[in-house]
Amino acid sequence: MGEDSNLAEVLRARIQDLEDKVEALRISRRVLMNLIDSVEREKREQVNSLEIQNERLQKNNCRYAKAIMCRNAKITELEEKLRLARNVNNRTGNSST
């Protein structure tokens, strides 16, 4: 009888130990899930922020490209006017000599 009592006590202690470990695992799981949620939320916020920044940079890039194209067109126009003015001067200069 004493042997059965001792075995029962050992088994109870083992059961209690296992129950404590299960509870610790549950707590660890909750902590890990909370950490995962936090990391995913931060990731979504960062992606959102980067998407907004990307859109802003693309708009700025488009604006700068348009400005460069306009300036290039103006330069081309002025170069053409200068070329025409030189041709006119060359004709008037050549005919008088």
C-alpha positions as CSV (number, residue, x, y, z in Angstrom):
1,M,0.0,0.0,0.0
2,G,2.8,2.4,0.8
3,E,4.4,1.7,-2.5
4,D,1.1,2.6,-4.3
5,S,0.8,5.8,-2.2
6,N,4.4,6.7,-3.1
7,L,3.8,6.0,-6.8
8,A,0.6,8.1,-6.7
9,E,2.5,11.0,-5.1
10,V,5.2,10.8,-7.7
11,L,2.6,10.7,-10.5
12,R,0.8,13.7,-8.9
13,A,4.0,15.6,-8.7
14,R,4.8,14.7,-12.4
15,I,1.3,15.8,-13.4
16,Q,1.7,19.1,-11.6
17,D,5.1,19.6,-13.2
18,L,3.6,19.0,-16.7
19,E,0.6,21.2,-16.0
20,D,3.1,24.0,-14.9
21,K,5.0,23.5,-18.1
22,V,1.9,23.6,-20.3
23,E,0.9,26.9,-18.6
24,A,4.3,28.3,-19.2
25,L,4.1,27.3,-22.8
26,R,0.7,29.0,-23.1
27,I,2.1,32.2,-21.7
28,S,5.1,32.0,-24.0
29,R,2.8,31.4,-26.9
30,R,0.8,34.5,-26.0
31,V,3.9,36.6,-25.7
32,L,5.2,35.4,-29.0
33,M,1.9,36.0,-30.7
34,N,1.8,39.5,-29.3
35,L,5.3,40.1,-30.6
36,I,4.4,38.8,-34.0
37,D,1.3,41.1,-34.1
38,S,3.5,44.0,-33.1
39,V,6.1,43.3,-35.7
40,E,3.5,42.8,-38.4
41,R,1.8,46.1,-37.5
42,E,5.1,47.9,-37.6
43,K,5.9,46.3,-40.9
44,R,2.5,47.4,-42.4
45,E,3.1,51.0,-41.1
46,Q,6.6,51.1,-42.6
47,V,5.3,49.7,-45.9
48,N,2.6,52.3,-45.9
49,S,5.0,55.1,-45.1
50,L,7.4,53.9,-47.9
51,E,4.5,53.8,-50.4
52,I,3.6,57.3,-49.6
53,Q,7.2,58.4,-49.9
54,N,7.5,56.6,-53.2
55,E,4.4,58.3,-54.6
56,R,5.8,61.7,-53.5
57,L,9.2,61.0,-55.0
58,Q,7.6,59.9,-58.3
59,K,5.5,63.1,-58.5
60,N,8.6,65.2,-57.8
61,N,10.5,63.2,-60.4
62,C,7.8,63.8,-63.0
63,R,7.7,67.5,-62.1
64,Y,11.5,67.8,-62.5
65,A,11.4,65.8,-65.8
66,K,8.7,68.2,-67.2
67,A,10.8,71.2,-66.1
68,I,13.9,69.8,-67.8
69,M,11.9,69.1,-71.0
70,C,10.5,72.7,-71.0
71,R,14.0,74.1,-70.4
72,N,15.4,71.9,-73.1
73,A,12.7,73.0,-75.5
74,K,13.5,76.7,-74.7
75,I,17.2,76.1,-75.2
76,T,16.5,74.4,-78.6
77,E,14.3,77.4,-79.5
78,L,16.9,79.9,-78.5
79,E,19.6,78.0,-80.4
80,E,17.5,78.0,-83.5
81,K,16.8,81.7,-83.2
82,L,20.6,82.3,-82.7
83,R,21.3,80.1,-85.8
84,L,18.8,82.1,-87.9
85,A,20.2,85.4,-86.6
86,R,23.7,84.3,-87.6
87,N,22.5,83.3,-91.0
88,V,20.8,86.6,-91.5
89,N,24.0,88.4,-90.4
90,N,26.1,86.3,-92.7
91,R,23.9,87.1,-95.7
92,T,23.9,90.8,-95.0
93,G,27.6,90.7,-94.3
94,N,28.4,88.7,-97.3
95,S,26.3,90.7,-99.7
96,S,28.0,94.0,-98.7
97,T,31.6,92.7,-99.2
